[in-house]
Amino acid sequence: MKIAIISDLHIGDYARAKDFTPNDSEHSIIDDYLGSFSKKFSDDEYKCDALLIAGDITNKAQYEEFELAEERIKDIADILKVPHDAIFLTPGNHDSNWELGRSIKSQGVSDEQQIREARYQLFNGNKFIKDLNNRATFGQFHVSPYCVLWCNKDLSVLSFNTSANDNDEKNIHHGEISLESIQQIKTELEKHKSLFEDKIKVLLFHHHPVNYIEKTFSDVDHSIMANANALIELGAEYCFDFLVHGHKHIPRYSHLITDVRHPMNILCAGSFVARLDDRWFDDVGNAFHIIEIDQNCAEQQIPQGRILSWSHFVQHGWIQNNSERDSIPHESRFGSSYNRKTLKLKIKNIILELFSTEPYIKWTEIESRDKDIKYSSSVVLSLVLEELENELDFIVYKEPEIILLKKEGGK
C-alpha cells in the first residue's frame, strides 16, 4: 500500500503558487506549481492507493477557496492515480470561518453549537467534502465528538477536528481534544471494531501532539494540542499504525511506543504549498510524503516499510529530502522488531562473518541477511554503525551507496 500525505495548502492569499489562489497575492510567486508536481510524480512508480490531507486546506475558509481546493485536491489525486473515494482529510484552524461565527453572534445567537455550525457552513457546504462525509462510517467534524471514521478495503482513517472549539475568544489556537470526546470516540470505536481492526490504521488531525526539537525558531514552542497525550493513548489502545498531522509547516517524523506497548509512527506533514516566511523558514521547502507499506512484521504484526519525503524549492523544483538540509531525510524506515541492543548485535555478527572473507561490505548484503534490519530506523542505524565503526575498525562510505571498508589490520 502507498499513502500520499499533504497538509497546510492554505489555498487563498497565503499560497505561494498562482494556481493555488483564487486571486492575485504577494505570496503567490510560482506560475505552475501543479505542473511541477505532475512532472515529478505522474510516473507509475508514485501511484498511490490513498491521499490524506492534514488540515488548513484553505487560508480564510471562504467559498471560492473551498471551490479551488476541491479542484486542486482532485488534480493532485489524479496525478498520483488515487481514486477520488480514497481521499481523506481533516479540517485545520484556517478551515473554520470565524467571520460567519461572529455574524450569527451579533444577531443574538449564543448557543455554541449553532455558532460552530455557522463557522463550518462553507466547509460542510462544499460538494466534495459533503460527499466525503457521506461515505463515513460515523461522525461529523462539527458535531461532538468532532471526528469521522472512514473504512475501505485495506485502510481505516480516524480523523479528528482538533479546531472544533477554536475561535477568536479562546486562546486554544494550538488545538484541543477533550477527555469527554475521547470517551465518546471509544464508545463508537467499540461499536465498529470489526470494520477497522484488521486494516492499516491512521489517526489524522491537524495540530501537533508532541513538542519537537526546535531547529527553526529562536524561541521554544510549547503550544502542543491540549490533552494530546489522551489522543496518543487512544491511538495506542486501538493499535493505530500512523499518526499524521500538520500545522507546524516543518516536516518531522518520530517513532513512539507508549505504556500500551504498541509502536506508532508520527508524521508531521509540513506545508504542501503555503508561503514560508523567510525570516524563520530559511532553507525549508514545501513538503510531500508517501508512506510505503511492504508487509506486516511476522513477530509484532505491525506494518513494515518506509516514508519517502520530498521538498519543493523555487530554484530546484521537487527534490529528495536531505537529512542535513531538511528536518527529515528522504527515507525514514519503520517496522523493525529489534531494539537498539539487539540490532547492534545482529549487525555486528553479520559484519564479522562477511569481513572474514571480504575486505569490504555493501550495506545491501547486510540487509539481505536479515530483513528486519531493512526496516530499522535510520536514526538508530546511524548510531549503531558509528559505534561498530570504532569497535570493529572499519570505515563507512555513504556515496553513491553505503559501503563498509575494513581498515588494514582491522578485526
Secondary structure, DSSP 8 states (H G I E B T S, - for coil): -EEEEE----BTTTBSBGGG-SS--TT--BS-HHHHHHHHH-SGGG--SEEEE-S--BSS--HHHHHHHHHHHHHHHHHTT--GGGEEE---GGGS-HHHHHHHHHTT---HHHHHHHHTHHHHHSHHHHHHHHT-SB-BTTBTT-EEEEE-SSEEEEEE-TTTT--TTSS-TT-B--HHHHHHHHHHHHHTHHHHTTSEEEEE-SS-SS----SS-SS------BTHHHHHHHHHHTT--EEEE-SSSS-EEEEEE-TT--EEEEEE---SSB---TTT-TT--EEEEEEEEEEE-TTT--EEEEEEEEEEETTTEEEE--TTTSSS-SEEEE-----HHHHHHHHHHHHHHHHTT-SEEEHHHHHHH-HHHHTS-HHHHHHHHHHHHHHHTEEEE-SSS-EEEE-TT--
